[in-house]
């Protein structure tokens, strides 16, 4: 079995995430792509993050109806900070030794990977499917391997269209009262509006 894993805060999830997942699925011949919203994203410690229940609900709305995409709640349900290595370990246990696992990341994540929990173990659990990021800078293989030995050998380049959308920019648009339509799926846009995410302006009658 060949699976892709796309983790993140998804605050909010957007069409760039869908395009990245579909490119990975088709180019790497994946049976499924598993979206894993972070419960307590340690990389965003000290930042304001939307509660996990809302981020999980939006990801579920985003992938609804696609038979190749699924959502995992393991990081939301796991107490403490969300670490990629723990998630990959869990997937290995669930699917057994025949699993081919690809962890889908943007090129910018390579700069930060040495700071992650147990990066060498991450490389032993999965290959990194690395997509270019708009305005990103290349990382020399020698620098990668100096930071985490063998890292360059575990990279599978993932070409994809240039999609210059970020969750940060979408939150700013929402706070400014600008439309998110066509940048996020319609169901996600409606959810953001219903619960007043990023603005605090909930629709009448909506729960917290």
C-alpha positions as CSV (number, residue, x, y, z in Angstrom):
1,X,0.0,0.0,0.0
2,X,1.2,3.5,-0.9
3,X,-0.1,6.4,1.2
4,X,0.6,10.1,1.4
5,X,0.4,12.1,4.6
6,X,-0.4,15.8,4.5
7,X,-0.2,17.4,7.9
8,X,-0.6,21.0,9.0
9,X,-2.6,23.4,11.1
10,X,-5.1,24.0,8.3
11,X,-6.1,27.4,9.7
12,X,-8.0,27.6,7.3
13,X,-7.6,24.8,4.8
14,X,-7.6,26.0,1.2
15,X,-7.6,25.0,-2.5
16,X,-3.8,25.0,-2.4
17,X,-3.9,22.0,0.0
18,X,-6.3,20.2,-2.4
19,X,-4.1,20.8,-5.4
20,X,-1.0,19.7,-3.5
21,X,-2.7,16.5,-2.3
22,X,-4.0,15.7,-5.8
23,X,-0.6,16.3,-7.4
24,X,1.0,14.0,-4.9
25,X,-1.7,11.3,-5.4
26,X,-1.4,11.2,-9.2
27,X,2.4,11.7,-9.6
28,X,3.3,9.3,-6.8
29,X,0.5,6.8,-7.6
30,X,-0.8,6.9,-4.0
31,X,-3.9,4.9,-3.0
32,X,-4.9,7.6,-0.6
33,X,-3.8,10.9,0.9
34,X,-4.4,11.3,4.6
35,X,-5.0,14.8,5.9
36,X,-3.8,15.2,9.5
37,X,-4.8,18.4,11.3
38,X,-2.5,19.2,14.2
39,X,-4.0,19.2,17.6
40,X,-1.4,21.3,19.4
41,X,1.0,22.6,16.8
42,X,4.3,23.0,18.6
43,X,5.8,25.1,15.7
44,X,3.1,27.7,16.4
45,X,3.7,28.0,20.2
46,X,2.8,31.4,21.4
47,X,0.6,32.2,18.3
48,X,-3.1,32.4,18.3
49,X,-4.5,29.2,16.6
50,X,-8.1,28.4,15.9
51,X,-9.5,25.6,18.2
52,X,-8.8,22.1,16.8
53,X,-12.5,21.3,16.6
54,X,-13.0,24.0,14.0
55,X,-9.9,23.2,12.0
56,X,-10.8,19.5,11.9
57,X,-14.4,20.3,10.8
58,X,-13.1,22.5,8.0
59,X,-10.8,19.8,6.7
60,X,-13.6,17.3,6.7
61,X,-15.8,19.7,4.7
62,X,-12.9,20.3,2.3
63,X,-12.3,16.6,1.4
64,X,-15.9,15.4,1.6
65,X,-16.9,13.4,-1.4
66,X,-13.4,12.6,-2.6
67,X,-12.7,8.9,-2.4
68,X,-9.0,9.3,-2.4
69,X,-8.8,11.7,0.5
70,X,-9.4,11.0,4.2
71,X,-9.0,12.8,7.5
72,X,-7.2,11.5,10.5
73,X,-8.0,12.7,14.0
74,X,-5.0,11.1,15.6
75,X,-3.2,14.4,16.4
76,X,-6.3,16.2,17.6
77,X,-7.0,13.3,19.9
78,X,-3.4,12.8,21.1
79,X,-2.6,14.8,24.3
80,X,0.3,17.2,24.2
81,X,2.1,18.7,21.2
82,X,1.6,17.2,17.7
83,X,4.8,15.7,16.4
84,X,5.2,14.3,12.9
85,X,7.4,11.4,14.0
86,X,4.6,10.1,16.4
87,X,2.0,10.3,13.6
88,X,4.2,8.4,11.1
89,X,5.0,5.7,13.8
90,X,1.3,5.3,14.4
91,X,0.5,4.8,10.7
92,X,3.3,2.3,10.4
93,X,1.8,0.2,13.2
94,X,-1.6,0.5,11.7
95,X,-0.7,-0.6,8.2
96,X,2.2,-3.0,8.7
97,X,5.6,-3.4,7.1
98,X,4.4,-3.4,3.5
99,X,3.4,0.3,3.7
100,X,5.1,2.8,1.4
101,X,4.7,6.2,3.1
102,X,5.2,9.6,1.7
103,X,5.2,12.7,3.9
104,X,4.1,15.6,1.8
105,X,5.7,19.0,2.6
106,X,6.5,22.3,1.0
107,X,10.1,23.2,0.2
108,X,10.3,25.6,3.1
109,X,9.9,22.7,5.5
110,X,13.3,21.4,4.6
111,X,14.9,24.5,6.2
112,X,13.1,23.7,9.5
113,X,13.3,19.9,9.5
114,X,16.4,19.7,11.7
115,X,14.4,21.4,14.4
116,X,11.6,18.8,14.4
117,X,11.5,16.0,16.9
118,X,13.7,13.1,15.8
119,X,14.2,14.1,12.1
120,X,16.4,11.0,11.4
121,X,13.5,8.7,12.5
122,X,11.1,10.7,10.3
123,X,13.4,9.8,7.3
124,X,13.4,6.1,8.3
125,X,9.6,6.1,8.4
126,X,8.7,7.9,5.2
127,X,10.1,9.5,2.1
128,X,9.6,13.3,1.8
129,X,7.5,14.4,-1.2
130,X,8.7,18.0,-1.5
131,X,6.8,20.6,-3.4
132,X,8.2,24.0,-4.5
133,X,6.9,27.0,-2.7
134,X,6.3,30.4,-4.3
135,X,9.2,32.8,-3.5
136,X,11.0,29.9,-1.9
137,X,14.8,29.4,-2.0
138,X,16.5,26.2,-2.9
139,X,18.5,24.3,-0.2
140,X,21.8,22.8,-1.2
141,X,21.9,19.0,-0.8
142,X,25.2,19.3,1.1
143,X,23.6,21.6,3.6
144,X,20.6,19.3,4.0
145,X,22.9,16.3,4.7
146,X,25.1,18.3,7.1
147,X,22.0,19.1,9.1
148,X,20.4,15.6,8.9
149,X,22.6,12.9,7.5
150,X,21.0,11.1,4.5
151,X,18.2,13.7,4.1
152,X,18.8,14.4,0.4
153,X,18.5,10.7,-0.4
154,X,15.0,10.5,1.1
155,X,13.5,13.4,-1.0
156,X,11.2,12.8,-3.9
157,X,10.6,16.1,-5.8
158,X,6.9,16.9,-6.4
159,X,6.4,19.3,-9.3
160,X,3.1,21.2,-9.1
161,X,1.5,24.4,-10.3
162,X,2.5,27.6,-8.5
163,X,-0.3,28.3,-6.1
164,X,0.4,31.4,-4.1
165,X,-2.2,31.0,-1.4
166,X,-1.4,30.8,2.3
167,X,-3.6,30.3,5.4
168,X,-2.0,33.4,6.9
169,X,-3.1,35.6,4.0
170,X,-6.6,34.1,4.1
171,X,-7.0,34.9,7.8
172,X,-5.9,38.5,7.0
173,X,-8.4,38.7,4.2
174,X,-11.2,37.4,6.5
175,X,-10.3,40.0,9.2
176,X,-10.4,42.7,6.5
177,X,-13.8,41.6,5.4
178,X,-12.6,40.4,2.0
179,X,-14.1,37.4,0.3
180,X,-12.5,33.9,0.6
181,X,-14.6,32.5,-2.3
182,X,-12.6,30.4,-4.8
183,X,-9.6,30.5,-2.5
184,X,-11.2,27.9,-0.1
185,X,-14.0,25.4,-0.9
186,X,-17.5,26.8,-0.7
187,X,-18.3,24.7,2.4
188,X,-15.2,26.0,4.2
189,X,-16.1,29.6,3.3
190,X,-19.6,29.1,4.7
191,X,-18.2,27.5,7.9
192,X,-15.8,30.4,8.4
193,X,-18.7,32.9,8.1
194,X,-21.1,30.8,10.2
195,X,-18.7,30.6,13.2
196,X,-17.1,34.0,12.8
197,X,-13.6,32.5,12.5
198,X,-10.9,35.2,12.2
199,X,-13.5,38.0,12.7
200,X,-15.5,37.0,15.7
201,X,-18.7,37.8,13.8
202,X,-20.8,34.6,14.1
203,X,-24.1,34.1,12.3
204,X,-27.1,34.3,14.6
205,X,-27.9,31.0,16.2
206,X,-24.5,29.4,15.5
207,X,-22.9,27.5,18.4
208,X,-19.4,28.3,19.8
